Amino acid sequence: MTKRSITAEDLKQIEVYSDPQYLPSGKAFTYVTNTINEQDEYQSNLYFQKVGHDKAKQWTFGSDKNSNLRFSPDGERAVFQSTRSGLPQLWLIETGGGEARKLTTFKNGAVNPAWSKDGKYLVFSASLDSLDDVQNQDEQSKEERKKEQEEQSKQPLVIDRLKYKSDARGFHDNKKTQIILYSFEDDSFTQLTTEDADHGFQDISSDGSQILFTANLGENADYELISDLYTLDVQTKEVTKLTNGKSSYYSACFSPSGKKIACFGHDYEYSGATLSELYIFDTASLERTALSTDWDMQLGDAMASDTRLGDSQTGPIWAEDENRIFFIATDYGATGLYQATLNGNLKVLYKNDNHVFSFTYNHATDSFILGISTPTNPCNFYLLESDLKLLRLTNGNADFLHEVAIAEPETLTVTAEDGWEIQGWLLHPYGFEENKKYPFILEVHGGPHAMYGQTFFHEMQLLSAKGYVVLYTNPRGSHGYGQKFVDAVRHNYGEGDYTDLMRAVDDALENYDFIDKTRLGVTGGSYGGFMTNWIVGHTNRFKAAVTQRSISNWLSFYGVSDIGFFFTKWEHGLNLLDDPKKLWDISPLKYAENVETPLLILHGERDFRCPIEQGEQLFITLKHLRKEVEFVRFPGATHELSRSGNPEMRIARLEQICRWFETYL
C-alpha cells in the first residue's frame, strides 16, 4: 500500500501524550491524551494502563480538559484538574472506579494539586484577589463569567507596573497565584501564602510540615527576573528565604528525608543564554552546591516542536537512597534521561536519536516510564528498568502512521566559517525520484536559545509532503552544544548566526544535486522571523520567504514586547536609550529597500511577545516601496499560534505558508 502524503488538516488526527504518572505500587500508570475534537477545540483525557499490558483504560471522557492527575500515597485515590464545570477545578476519583467528586469551586479555578505524604491534605494553586476568602469561593456560571468580562472590557485599564502584560496571560490584573491547603479531615481550605506576589508551589516535605515554593517577595520585584526559593511552615505560616535574591530557581523538590533540596536554576551569568545548573541545598545550613559545573549542557527539555501539548515532568527527581537524582537534559539535537550522584558523577540512563519529553520514576520498582517522540512518531511511552532495556508500552497514533507517509530526516554536520560545527537535518520530498530537481526551504527556529532536533515536527513533514527539500539547523545561539555556543549569538545578531545559516544552505546545494538552486525558500518564527527578515534584507538568493511572529524593529520592540525591556539588554547588551543607532543598525526594517524576495508576513493580533506592530511596520514599509509583500493577521492569536493556538488558525497558518511557497517556488 502506498501511503498518502501528510496534510495541514492532519494536525487534527495526531494524538499528543503527556504527563505519565506511576501508581505508587509501580504496577500501572496514567497519562494524558491531548486531541482536537470535531468542534475544532482542544480536549484532554486521562488514561490508565497496567505495566506489561498493551491496552489502556480511558478514565475521563468528553470535550473537556482533564489533566494533572496525582495519586494518593496509598494509591487508592487520585486527584486531577478538569474544566468540565467551566474553569479548571480539582476532582477526586477512586482508583478502583466510580464517579469523580468535585473538591473545589474557586472563582478563578484551582490547578496543580499535590498530596501530603500521609494523604491527609492536598496543596494546590489558585489565583486570588487580596480580599478573597478561600472558605467562601463560588464558581461562576459561564453566563456570569461572560457578563463580568463584558463589564471589565468597558472599563479603562489603569497601568502602574512595568510587568503589566504577558503573552501567556494577556493584560495582568491584581490577582496573584497563592498556595492553598485542602484538608480531607474537615473539608476545609487554608490559604498558606498571602504576599502580593505570584507563588510557585514546588513540593511538600516528607513529614508534611514544610511547603517549598518560588517567588520574588522583594520590593523591586517589578524590575527583576529573580525567583527565590522559600519554605513555609504549614502550622505557623512562617516563611523562610533560602536563597540570596540574585538567581532564578525552578523545579525544586525535597529529598525523601527533607534534609536536602534539588532544583534547577542559574545566576544569569550569560543573561537568558545561561545554561541551567543542578543545585543541591542543605536545608539546615542553606549551603548551595552545584553538581553540574562540568557538564556543559542544558538541563531540562529545550527541544522545539509543534506537537507538544500538556505539562510533563523533566526533573529533578530523587531516588530513595538520596544519592541519585534523575532528570532530562538537552544535548546535541536530542534529549535523554540522566542520573547524577551527589558527588557529581553523571550517567546516561537513556539517550538515543530522539526526544525524551517526560518521565515518571517509581521507588518501589526502581524503574521509569519515558515519554518519547521521534522524527517519525509523535509520541509513545516506554518502560525503562534497572537493566536499562527499553520496552514500548503504548502504540500511539498507530492508524495515522499506518496511513500517512512520514519522512525520515538525514542528519548532517556543516562547518561554519570560523570552524564551528553546525548540526542540521534534511528531509527529502514526498515521492522522491532520482534525477529530478526539487525546490528547497530553509527553516529557522525561534528563541534564539532553543533547539531543533530528533522529534516529530508536523510543519516540517507538511513541507516535505508538498514536494520540498526541507533543511533545519541549529546555528550558534542554539541549545544543545554547550555554554560557549549558546552564548555566541548574543551581541552578534545577523552576523555569525546569519553566516551559519548561509553556510548550511551552501553545503546542502553542494552535496544534494536534486535541489533546484533557482527555487530556494526560507521561513521562521520569532527569532526565526527576525532571521528571515534579516536574510531577505541581505541576500536575494531566496525566491520566496515567509516571516512569522517576527521582529523587524528593535527600537520599538523594547517598549511594546512583554519582554522587550530586559530581552533587548540580554541579547544586544544595551537598552533603547543606550544606543538607538546600534539597535537600528541590527533592525531588519532598516534594510527594507534591499528586499527583492517576495515576502509573506504572518502575525497574531494578540501576540504580546513579538507584537503585531512589528509585522505592520515591515508590511507598510515594503508595500510603500512597492515590494512583493502580503500581510496575514490572525485574530486572537498569541505568540503560541503555531504550537497551541486555535486549531483552525493553526491549519490556516500552514495553508498560508504552503500557498506562498507554491506561488513563488
Stockholm file with secondary structure:
# STOCKHOLM 1.0

chainA/1-665         MTKRSITAEDLKQIEVYSDPQYLPSGKAFTYVTNTINEQDEYQSNLYFQKVGHDKAKQWTFGSDKNSNLRFSPDGERAVFQSTRSGLPQLWLIETGGGEARKLTTFKNGAVNPAWSKDGKYLVFSASLDSLDDVQNQDEQSKEERKKEQEEQSKQPLVIDRLKYKSDARGFHDNKKTQIILYSFEDDSFTQLTTEDADHGFQDISSDGSQILFTANLGENADYELISDLYTLDVQTKEVTKLTNGKSSYYSACFSPSGKKIACFGHDYEYSGATLSELYIFDTASLERTALSTDWDMQLGDAMASDTRLGDSQTGPIWAEDENRIFFIATDYGATGLYQATLNGNLKVLYKNDNHVFSFTYNHATDSFILGISTPTNPCNFYLLESDLKLLRLTNGNADFLHEVAIAEPETLTVTAEDGWEIQGWLLHPYGFEENKKYPFILEVHGGPHAMYGQTFFHEMQLLSAKGYVVLYTNPRGSHGYGQKFVDAVRHNYGEGDYTDLMRAVDDALENYDFIDKTRLGVTGGSYGGFMTNWIVGHTNRFKAAVTQRSISNWLSFYGVSDIGFFFTKWEHGLNLLDDPKKLWDISPLKYAENVETPLLILHGERDFRCPIEQGEQLFITLKHLRKEVEFVRFPGATHELSRSGNPEMRIARLEQICRWFETYL
#=GR chainA/1-665 SS CCCBCCCGGGGGTCCEEEEEEECTTSSEEEEEEEEECTTSCEEEEEEEEETTCSCCEECCCSSSBEEEEEECTTSSEEEEEECTTSSCEEEEEETTCCCCEECCCCTTCCEEEEECTTSSEEEEEEEECTTCCTTSCCCCCHHHHHHHHHHHHTSCCCCCCSCCEETTTEECCSCEEEEEEEETTTTEEEECCCSSSCCEEEEECTTSCEEEEEECCSTTGGGCCCBEEEEEETTTCCEEECSCSSSEEEEEEECTTSSEEEEEEECCTTGGGCCCEEEEEETTTCCEEESCTTTCSEESCCBCCSSCCSCCCCCCEECTTSSEEEEEEEETTEEEEEEEETTCCEEEEECCSSEEEEEEEETTTTEEEEEEEETTEEEEEEEECTTCCEEECCCTTHHHHHHBCCCCCEEEEEECTTSCEEEEEEECCTTCCTTCCEEEEEEECSSSSCBCCSSCCHHHHHHHHTTCEEEEECCTTCSSSCHHHHHTTTTCTTTHHHHHHHHHHHHHHHHCTTEEEEEEEEEEETHHHHHHHHHHHHCCCCSEEEEESCCCCHHHHHHHSSSHHHHHHHHHSCCTTTCHHHHHHTCGGGGGGGCCSCEEEEEETTCSSSCTHHHHHHHHHHHHTTCSEEEEEETTCCTTHHHHSCHHHHHHHHHHHHHHHHHHC
#=GC SS_cons         CCCBCCCGGGGGTCCEEEEEEECTTSSEEEEEEEEECTTSCEEEEEEEEETTCSCCEECCCSSSBEEEEEECTTSSEEEEEECTTSSCEEEEEETTCCCCEECCCCTTCCEEEEECTTSSEEEEEEEECTTCCTTSCCCCCHHHHHHHHHHHHTSCCCCCCSCCEETTTEECCSCEEEEEEEETTTTEEEECCCSSSCCEEEEECTTSCEEEEEECCSTTGGGCCCBEEEEEETTTCCEEECSCSSSEEEEEEECTTSSEEEEEEECCTTGGGCCCEEEEEETTTCCEEESCTTTCSEESCCBCCSSCCSCCCCCCEECTTSSEEEEEEEETTEEEEEEEETTCCEEEEECCSSEEEEEEEETTTTEEEEEEEETTEEEEEEEECTTCCEEECCCTTHHHHHHBCCCCCEEEEEECTTSCEEEEEEECCTTCCTTCCEEEEEEECSSSSCBCCSSCCHHHHHHHHTTCEEEEECCTTCSSSCHHHHHTTTTCTTTHHHHHHHHHHHHHHHHCTTEEEEEEEEEEETHHHHHHHHHHHHCCCCSEEEEESCCCCHHHHHHHSSSHHHHHHHHHSCCTTTCHHHHHHTCGGGGGGGCCSCEEEEEETTCSSSCTHHHHHHHHHHHHTTCSEEEEEETTCCTTHHHHSCHHHHHHHHHHHHHHHHHHC
//
